[in-house]
């Protein structure tokens, strides 16, 4: 087909769609809603600015004192108390959350679970029984699931950018890495200059000093992914290496071994399904997964979440592919030698909803779209059984799943259809059979 | 809040009336991108409210058409990504995916509609403006607030990606047959 033919075909296609004028009812509704806002802007905000701000500030202080805000309880070994909210003007409006609504969530070694809500960081070291709340300098991007990493109750990092991904903003973008080493009482930031527009930012740490930041190529980028590395806890970053179209499902299985898997893409992009670097991000090789030779990552195959490792040797990865009939199939692969060899452990025509979870060398979980819900394995992934879960919303859509320990499981469940979708954090204390919503108000800052 | 006080109501009212004048164009664009009339209505409504909330960021009132277009495209992009996150799966061994194209993609040229649905929303918007609304390169440049050279190169890439998507559609169709 020539260019002219393609353009004629496009014009004919658009003509046939024959979009009309906006419906009168919609126009009237927009007019009414704008009119209501116009009225509000004209009346509600009349007070003189200086006086208004002063009154607002006094109200914040008064409310804070009335609530008896006080330093947060120290939780877990090594954790620092948050500063007194009433005494710190910059934190006077610090959120005091209740409920279970979360933007992002994760687990960390030693029985911890964390959640992000706006700019609030909520951390629990007792499997969600109690929570400590702190405030981050800025809110992480809720749609960038890999942009926050919490290593333990005191060490956390997150990355922000001066360009919103997918915004069509083509000016060079700088990354900012925020870090805390005192449980969120104070935050420092480091800027990484360069051109990181239209990339997915994923940050991951192996220990308090060693971490990676992958600016992963996506559909709108130039295809070049950049891997940055730190050896001083995030104070300084150097470019370790680059790779073509590295995906954004990222995890480090040890200090020098970094994995990236293909994310789902809307258009024709060729990611490696799974790539590994064993020299700290410098060089990359595509990992062979049985049955997936020649399969293109991105549109034809993708990882619903990063590979999961219970130690440097044992790991599991799930790959969703489109079958010949158009059906989606999820295959699970396991390794016992640090990812040098992967064996197919099982597969079925079912779509994984989010990341797989590996609890230990034999136990794992996989959340699928309905009707199966949660699948569990107790034999290293050879067989999977659907769990009869109670306490979750009807037909739950899992955004994220994590194991706090072998019994305590956490899950982020979508509760709405907007974008980014609102979600609630749910907790299970029996391996995923019964669930309850988290209660961030339990022993929070205002408690 | 300070900006709210500083802005005369008359300016806001003028903004409201200007925005209403651009609803038809916004609706057509959203319908082209989303291929679903109801979704397009929702998108236009959401875009109008976002535009109102962000009206202080509009420095040049003459640029409102392009500025509002970009908001509409962003809202449509979010809707398409939300759709992509929610494929429909009906049963374990006969999993049927809704596919990338929305129901109304069956109108017009089905293969082209499916291929367009594989493109990024920005590319879909660009093609819709160029070939659906017949905007010239200079007009695209103004509407999208990008240099003419950039508009040209993005159009080139969008058409290249569309060709690849059409090939993918054909391969997919052959496999299914």
Interface residues (C-beta under 8 A of the other chain):
Chain A: X1 X3 X6 X7 X9 X10 X11 X12 X13 X14 X16 X17 X19 X20 X21 X22 X23 X26 X27 X29 X30 X31 X33 X34 X35 X37 X38 X41 X42 X45 X46 X47 X48 X49 X52 X53 X166 X167 X168 X170 X219 X220 X264 X266 X267 X268 X299 X322 X324 X325 X326 X327 X328 X329 X348 X349 X350 X351 X369 X370 X371 X372 X397 X417 X418 X419 X421
Chain B: X1 X2 X4 X5 X6 X7 X9 X12 X13 X16 X19 X20 X23 X24 X26 X27 X28 X31 X32 X35 X40 X41 X44 X45 X48 X49 X52 X70 X73 X74 X77 X78 X79 X80 X81 X82 X84 X85 X86 X87 X89 X91 X92 X93 X94 X95 X96 X97 X99 X100 X104 X107 X108 X109 X112 X113 X118 X119 X120 X121 X122 X123 X127 X128 X131 X132 X134 X144 X146 X150 X159 X161 X162 X163 X164 X165 X166 X168 X172 X175 X176
